[in-house]
Amino acid sequence: MQLSVIVTVYNERENIRPLVERINAALVGLDYEIIYVDDGSTDGTVAELRSLDDPRLVIVEFRKNYGQSLALMAGIDVARGTYIATMDGDLQNDPLDLPAMLQLLEAENWDLVVGERVNRQDGALLRKIPSRIANWIIRNLSGVHLRDYGCALKLFRSEIAKDMGIYGELHRFISVLASLEGARITQIPVRHHARQFGVSKYGLGRTFKVVSDLMLMLFFKKYLQKPMHLFAQSGMVLFVLGAIINLYLLALKIMGQDVWGRPILILGAVLILGGIQLITVGIIVEVLMRTYYESQDKRPYRIREVFRGELVTTPEPTESKVARSRMALPRQ
């Protein structure tokens, strides 16, 4: 199968039929499947999906609401296509952009093509401005330079999508996760429509989740394979500062001054203990990282391709090969 289109939905009953019709109209001539992952809807979304008579439709129904990240993971696990597309189920993404994205991915050998909503049909105060701030922060901290990280319309090579671990709320950082797998990433302008039915599931309440997940992404990006560099360096800084403070207090004590009860004494002790603790945590995390790779026979690197040049030699006569094989046979 050429393409799997994954749509994650939560209470989007009114948008089901129009989106399926648009996908079918946009992908005429392609071999594809439409995978709907229902994330515990309570408004009859599953019943609406089951009422559709479409042989390309695959329905994955969750027992309860697990979140968009795990819904995407389930859809990717079920997908059979060589390429995997993801999109929201609220009719704001346009399936007409998928053929152009697929053509770009195949023609220029990209691993991930991300949509950029150039004419975004959302409110400025609650959606556009926070999104621009988040995009600027993610772009500068992650090192993955895209203009729009929040567009759900994406197209992957299957092997890249299936190697990503989209746990927790990491669907917002799919491009960063793909970058960790060594993916070649590009972005293309796509259409964006205003929501017609239902209510948005996004809001300012996700800000703190985005910040915490960004910290996790930075750890994955820079220190996953060398956690000792993060914890030990911080621990050494604290330990050295604490040691300097304590040596200073020791010198005062030798000179006859009373150092007991000074706040700086408590600070020095706390810094030394904190430094020792961070260094210890670094050692433990280093051991866990090695256990993670070695227990599963994983490698901390990804090979895109191995090319071996073939040595051209003159073929030997058939008779000499047969004679040599006979000479190699053990005597009975």
Secondary structure, DSSP 8 states (H G I E B T S, - for coil): --EEEEEEESS-HHHHHHHHHHHHHHTTTS-EEEEEEE-S-SSSHHHHHHT---TTEEEEE-SS---HHHHHHHHHHH--SSEEEEEESSS-B-GGGHHHHHHHHHHHT-SEEEEEETT--S-IIIIIHHHHHHHHHHHHHH----S-S----EEEEHHHHHH----TTGGGGHHHHHHHTT--EEEEEE-B----SS--S--GGGHHHHHHHHHHHHHHHHHSS-HHHHHHHHHHHHHHHHHHHHHHHHHHHHTT---TT-HHHHHHHHHHHHHHHHHHHHHHHHHHHHHHHHHTT--SS----------------HHHHHHHHHHHS---
